[in-house]
Amino acid sequence: MNTVIVTILVLSLLGLILALVLYFVAQKFKVVEDPRIDGVQALLPGANCGGCGDAGCRAFAEDCVKASDLDSLFCPVGGNETMKRVAEYLGRTVEEKAPRVAVVRCNGSCVNRPRTTIYDGYPSCAVVATLYTGESDCRWGCLGMGDCVAVCTFDAISMDPDTGLPVVDQNRCTACGACVKACPKSIIELRNKGPKERRIFVSCVNKDKGAVARKACAVACIGCGKCQKVCPFDAITINNFLAYIDPGKCRLCRKCVNECPTNAIHEVNFPARALKVEEPVKIEQ
Amino acid sequence: MSRTFSLGGIHPKDKKISADTPITDFPPVEIAYISMSQHLGAPSEPIVAKGDMVKCGQLIGKSSGFISANIHSPFTGTVLSVEPYPDLSGNMVTHVIIKTQEDEWIEGTDTSPALVKEIKLTKEQILKRIAECGVIGLGGAAFPTHIKLSPPPGKKADILIINGAECEPYLTSDYRLMLERGEEVLTGARIMMKALGVDKAVVGIEENKPLAVERLKSLVDNEYKEIKVVVLKKRYPQGGEKQLIDAITGRRVPSMGLPIDVGVVVQNVGTAYAVYEAVQKNKPLTDGIVTITGDSLSEQKNFRLRAGTPFQQIIDHIGGFPEEAVKIISGGPLMGKAVSKLGAATVKSTSGLLFLTAKETLREEENNCIRCAKCVEACPMGLEPYLLNKLARASRMDDLEENSVQDCIECGCCMYTCPSHIPLLDTIRGAKASVLRIMRSRSKK
């Protein structure tokens, strides 16, 4: 019986001493952390995608608390709503940013851009890019091995088996930019979603001379400059035989889309144009 | 007993089916495409313009940096244009396009086949001549020879190794050169010994080339007594610089190091011949021996082929694209590069053109790794390819660097030996490129 009491006493004493040691150590080496960091982190989506440029949501929350100006910070996944809530929580203001979406600037499907060689190695765009310029004659276009699909954490990109090109699901895309970094050909660009999610862009990145580009792909931008001339807002610039539409200046008039001789300019989410439909002549009985 | 290197290696089938074909001259083409980036390092600067008349051996591309080389015209003719043109992998490189006419060499070039043994030039003159004549390594990497022959201060070579291993299957260009131009090759070796200031030189030849061994041995016994001929066991990648040094001297080149760090300079037999022509005959390097081979070809060839000959012209000359062939490789089957543009032209360092059939190029379906460690056994650099493959697929760059992916020589032994047909080299090569890029950007900071 005695042994039991002694054991309990010794262990209790030991526990008490260690607890005291731990208490003083904890006091001495206490890390003072702003409690607001936890609060901000709780408001963030927690995807840890790195789209903001930080290592993860925690690091972004720290940045938000530390930063003097929230305007330079943006969580692409949570968007304006999250940033507004973060600003409210921190008692600051933040300006609203236009929502963005990833845009694939290549339309070189098998029909438009015939394959001249066959690649049968490891299916990765990064590997193909170290070996040669790709299966078609266009050395700028999509390699079609799907590195962007593999890297997307939101399941927003998929390969279209018919065209062999990646397709972005605009409802799922958070514009985190992971695919932009993964693409060795720099085909994917983050562009403004646009009013009513309508946007116009040049779906080509070929910087070769017109004849070379056209020979490699039927829908390549040949740098003819017709779109530049027709644009009433000076939104289109042409560098290295390639047109680029500035989303900040573009007013979505769609004049360039009609003008492009190779159909390289794409419009998204516009209502179908009113086509002149010849109505069948009714024969009166 | 014949020697070999200590780590890894494989024994692919020999397939030297073009070994008995003597070297013949490839006829000049009508329009030649001379690349301004035939060597490792900065591309040369074209110094001719449209409409200029050029002669054989005339300088058309000037060396443009420390690691760069001169480029000379292999043809006589008129410059049609200087413009970007795709190379064999489709990348646009500045080419000088020449409409050719009858050959006429620039003055001061000795084009006679007579052998000149006596070395009249001094060490400095030799190095200058080699640089002027645009001699580059013809063993594969195309590194400018004059830089290799001028070791950096503080480092000194004590032995010169002439690489006649030709360990790749199919290729026979070095073999034919040793057999037909043995004396020139050895004179070239002597010139390089003088340039380096070394008194020892070794020619390493694999045992599957007994005639070349016999020919060079008889020459060495009679006259070139300071040069030794060493017979090596047949094993791939014996022709790799680091493997050859290990096989012949037993020295090990440190990681990310150069052969000069262990006092060795390695030059290919083709380079030795080019050095001979440059120094003794004042003839710039404009051509090379190219093996045209493959099971699907009716005739195997060894051509003396000028740089700038489009691949399509070669195919037309040998009677069209063979029916069974599906893939053309420039170089050997293990380290060569697939030709994706037939309009592209050969360069000085092109060593072979290999026509492969569908059966030979078949890639079996990839299976799971069974952890047999055959790849580890086969790796001549002592790496663990199965691990590098996994890390590469997960893009773990710091772990890849820790596991020395940068030491990979891209020989392909791991992929050749893998029973699960895992594309090890593909993934590792991709990762190696990224790791080297990261290391370079770090060293710049």
Interface residues (C-beta under 8 A of the other chain):
Chain A: T116 T117 D120 G121 Y122 S124 A126 V127 T130 L131 Y132 T133 G134 D137 R139
Chain B: P86 S89 G90 N91 M92 K337 A338 S340 T361 R363 P423 D426 T427 R429 G430 A433 S434
